[in-house]
Amino acid sequence: MKITPPDIWIKNHHDHLILFALEQIPDPKIAENLVHETFSAALKSGASFSNQSAQRKWLTAILKNKLTDHKMRTNTTLDITRRRS
């Protein structure tokens, strides 16, 4: 199985992934770290796609998982208002 070189992933998809991450996490440093983790996870998985659209969807799906993990670790998804009776 041929792996698409990471430098091509970065060139073709970095900006899209950063913008996607910034919609969820307003901190640019955290967003950049999560995108970096996304590329690392993609490289470790060994999967490849020749279709640019499929690559972007695949990388975005990995990033969504990274965002979910981050939010769970930091409890940023929990926005619960407790009312006392």
C-alpha positions in Angstrom: 0.0 0.0 0.0 1.5 3.3 -1.1 1.2 6.2 1.4 0.6 9.6 0.1 3.6 11.7 1.3 2.7 13.9 4.4 4.1 17.0 2.7 1.4 16.6 0.0 -1.2 16.2 2.7 0.0 19.4 4.4 0.2 21.3 1.2 -3.3 20.3 0.0 -5.2 20.1 3.3 -3.5 22.0 6.1 -5.4 25.3 5.6 -8.8 23.5 5.4 -8.1 21.5 8.6 -6.9 24.6 10.5 -10.1 26.5 9.5 -12.2 23.5 10.5 -10.4 23.2 13.9 -10.7 27.0 14.6 -14.5 26.7 14.2 -14.5 24.4 17.2 -11.4 25.5 19.2 -10.8 29.3 19.0 -7.2 28.9 20.3 -4.8 28.9 17.2 -2.1 27.0 19.1 -4.4 24.2 20.2 -6.0 24.1 16.7 -2.5 23.7 15.1 -1.5 21.0 17.6 -4.7 19.0 16.8 -4.0 19.3 13.1 -0.5 18.1 13.7 -1.9 15.2 15.7 -4.3 14.5 12.8 -1.4 14.2 10.3 0.6 12.0 12.7 -2.4 9.7 13.2 -3.0 9.5 9.4 0.7 8.6 8.8 0.6 5.9 11.5 -2.6 4.4 10.0 -0.8 3.7 6.8 -3.9 4.4 4.7 -3.7 6.2 1.4 -6.2 7.7 -1.0 -5.5 8.8 -4.5 -8.6 10.9 -4.7 -8.0 14.4 -3.1 -11.7 14.6 -2.0 -11.3 11.2 -0.2 -8.1 12.4 1.5 -9.7 15.5 2.8 -12.8 13.6 4.1 -10.5 11.1 5.7 -8.3 13.7 7.3 -11.3 15.7 8.5 -12.8 12.6 10.1 -9.5 12.1 12.0 -9.5 15.7 13.1 -13.1 15.4 14.3 -12.0 12.6 16.5 -9.1 14.6 17.8 -11.4 17.6 18.5 -13.8 15.3 20.4 -11.0 13.9 22.4 -9.7 17.4 23.2 -13.2 18.6 24.2 -13.7 15.6 26.5 -10.3 16.1 28.1 -11.0 19.7 28.8 -14.8 19.4 29.4 -15.4 22.2 26.9 -18.5 20.3 25.5 -20.2 20.3 28.9 -22.4 23.4 29.1 -24.9 22.3 31.6 -27.0 24.8 33.6 -28.2 23.3 36.9 -31.4 24.6 38.4 -32.2 24.3 42.0 -35.8 23.3 42.7 
